[in-house]
Amino acid sequence: MPFEPSYFKADFFKVLSNPVRIQILDTLRQDEQNVNYISQYLEIEASSVSQQLAVLRRLNLVKSRKQGNYVFYSICDPAIFKVLDAALEVFNNHLVEVRNTLEQMK
């Protein structure tokens, strides 16, 4: 049953389980970029960026287009940012709870 939503979701969250992939997606939030830009921006080896982009392409989270000697990557579906933003909101809520707990311990 590989076409069921639950299988897609499982694969989707596996792909998002890598922090570098999330950083790459966030880098592509505003505009398309090439591997060299992403690599320099994130201070990660270009070969690692390329490997992670290949994983993101397999799940159709990013697409590419070639222009001259460069390949530019962009987001396929901007709805991905709703997921990333929701995760950030949960993280921030957790931090507030931790801070409140620590303040109560004083």
C-alpha positions in Angstrom: 0.0 0.0 0.0 2.8 2.5 -0.8 0.3 5.1 -2.2 -1.6 5.5 1.0 -1.3 8.9 2.8 0.2 7.2 5.9 3.1 5.8 3.9 3.7 9.2 2.3 3.6 10.9 5.7 6.1 8.4 7.1 8.5 8.9 4.2 8.0 12.6 4.4 8.9 12.8 8.1 11.9 10.5 7.5 13.2 13.0 5.0 12.5 15.9 7.4 14.4 14.0 10.2 17.7 15.3 8.9 18.6 18.9 10.1 20.7 19.6 7.0 17.7 18.9 4.8 15.6 21.3 6.9 18.3 24.0 6.6 18.3 23.5 2.9 14.6 23.9 2.6 14.7 27.0 4.7 17.5 28.4 2.5 15.1 27.9 -0.5 12.3 29.6 1.3 12.7 32.9 -0.5 14.1 32.0 -3.9 15.8 29.3 -5.9 19.5 28.7 -5.3 22.4 26.6 -6.6 24.4 24.1 -4.7 27.4 26.5 -4.3 25.3 29.2 -2.8 23.6 26.7 -0.4 26.9 25.2 0.5 28.5 28.6 1.3 25.4 29.9 3.1 25.1 26.8 5.4 28.9 26.3 5.6 28.5 22.6 4.5 30.5 20.8 1.8 28.9 21.0 -1.6 28.9 17.2 -2.0 26.8 16.9 1.2 24.4 19.5 0.0 24.1 17.7 -3.4 23.4 14.4 -1.6 20.7 16.0 0.6 19.1 17.7 -2.4 18.9 14.3 -4.1 16.9 13.0 -1.2 14.6 16.0 -1.3 14.1 15.6 -5.0 13.2 11.9 -4.6 10.2 12.9 -2.5 9.4 15.8 -4.8 10.1 18.5 -2.2 12.5 20.3 -4.5 12.8 20.6 -8.2 15.8 21.7 -10.3 16.4 23.6 -13.5 19.7 23.9 -15.4 20.9 27.2 -16.6 24.3 27.1 -18.3 26.8 25.3 -16.0 24.5 25.8 -12.9 21.6 23.8 -11.5 19.2 25.8 -9.5 16.9 24.2 -6.9 13.5 25.5 -5.7 10.6 24.3 -3.6 7.9 22.2 -5.4 5.2 23.0 -2.9 5.4 26.0 -0.6 3.0 24.2 1.8 6.2 22.5 3.2 6.8 25.7 5.0 3.5 25.3 6.9 4.9 22.1 8.3 8.3 23.6 9.2 6.7 26.7 10.7 4.3 24.5 12.8 7.3 22.5 14.0 9.1 25.7 15.0 6.0 26.9 16.9 5.9 23.6 18.8 9.6 24.1 19.6 9.0 27.6 20.8 6.1 26.6 22.9 8.3 23.9 24.5 11.0 26.5 25.3 8.4 28.7 27.0 7.4 25.7 29.2 11.0 25.0 30.0 11.7 28.6 30.9 8.6 28.8 33.1 9.6 25.6 34.9 13.1 26.9 35.4 11.7 30.2 36.8 9.5 28.3 39.2 12.6 26.5 40.5 14.3 29.7 41.6 
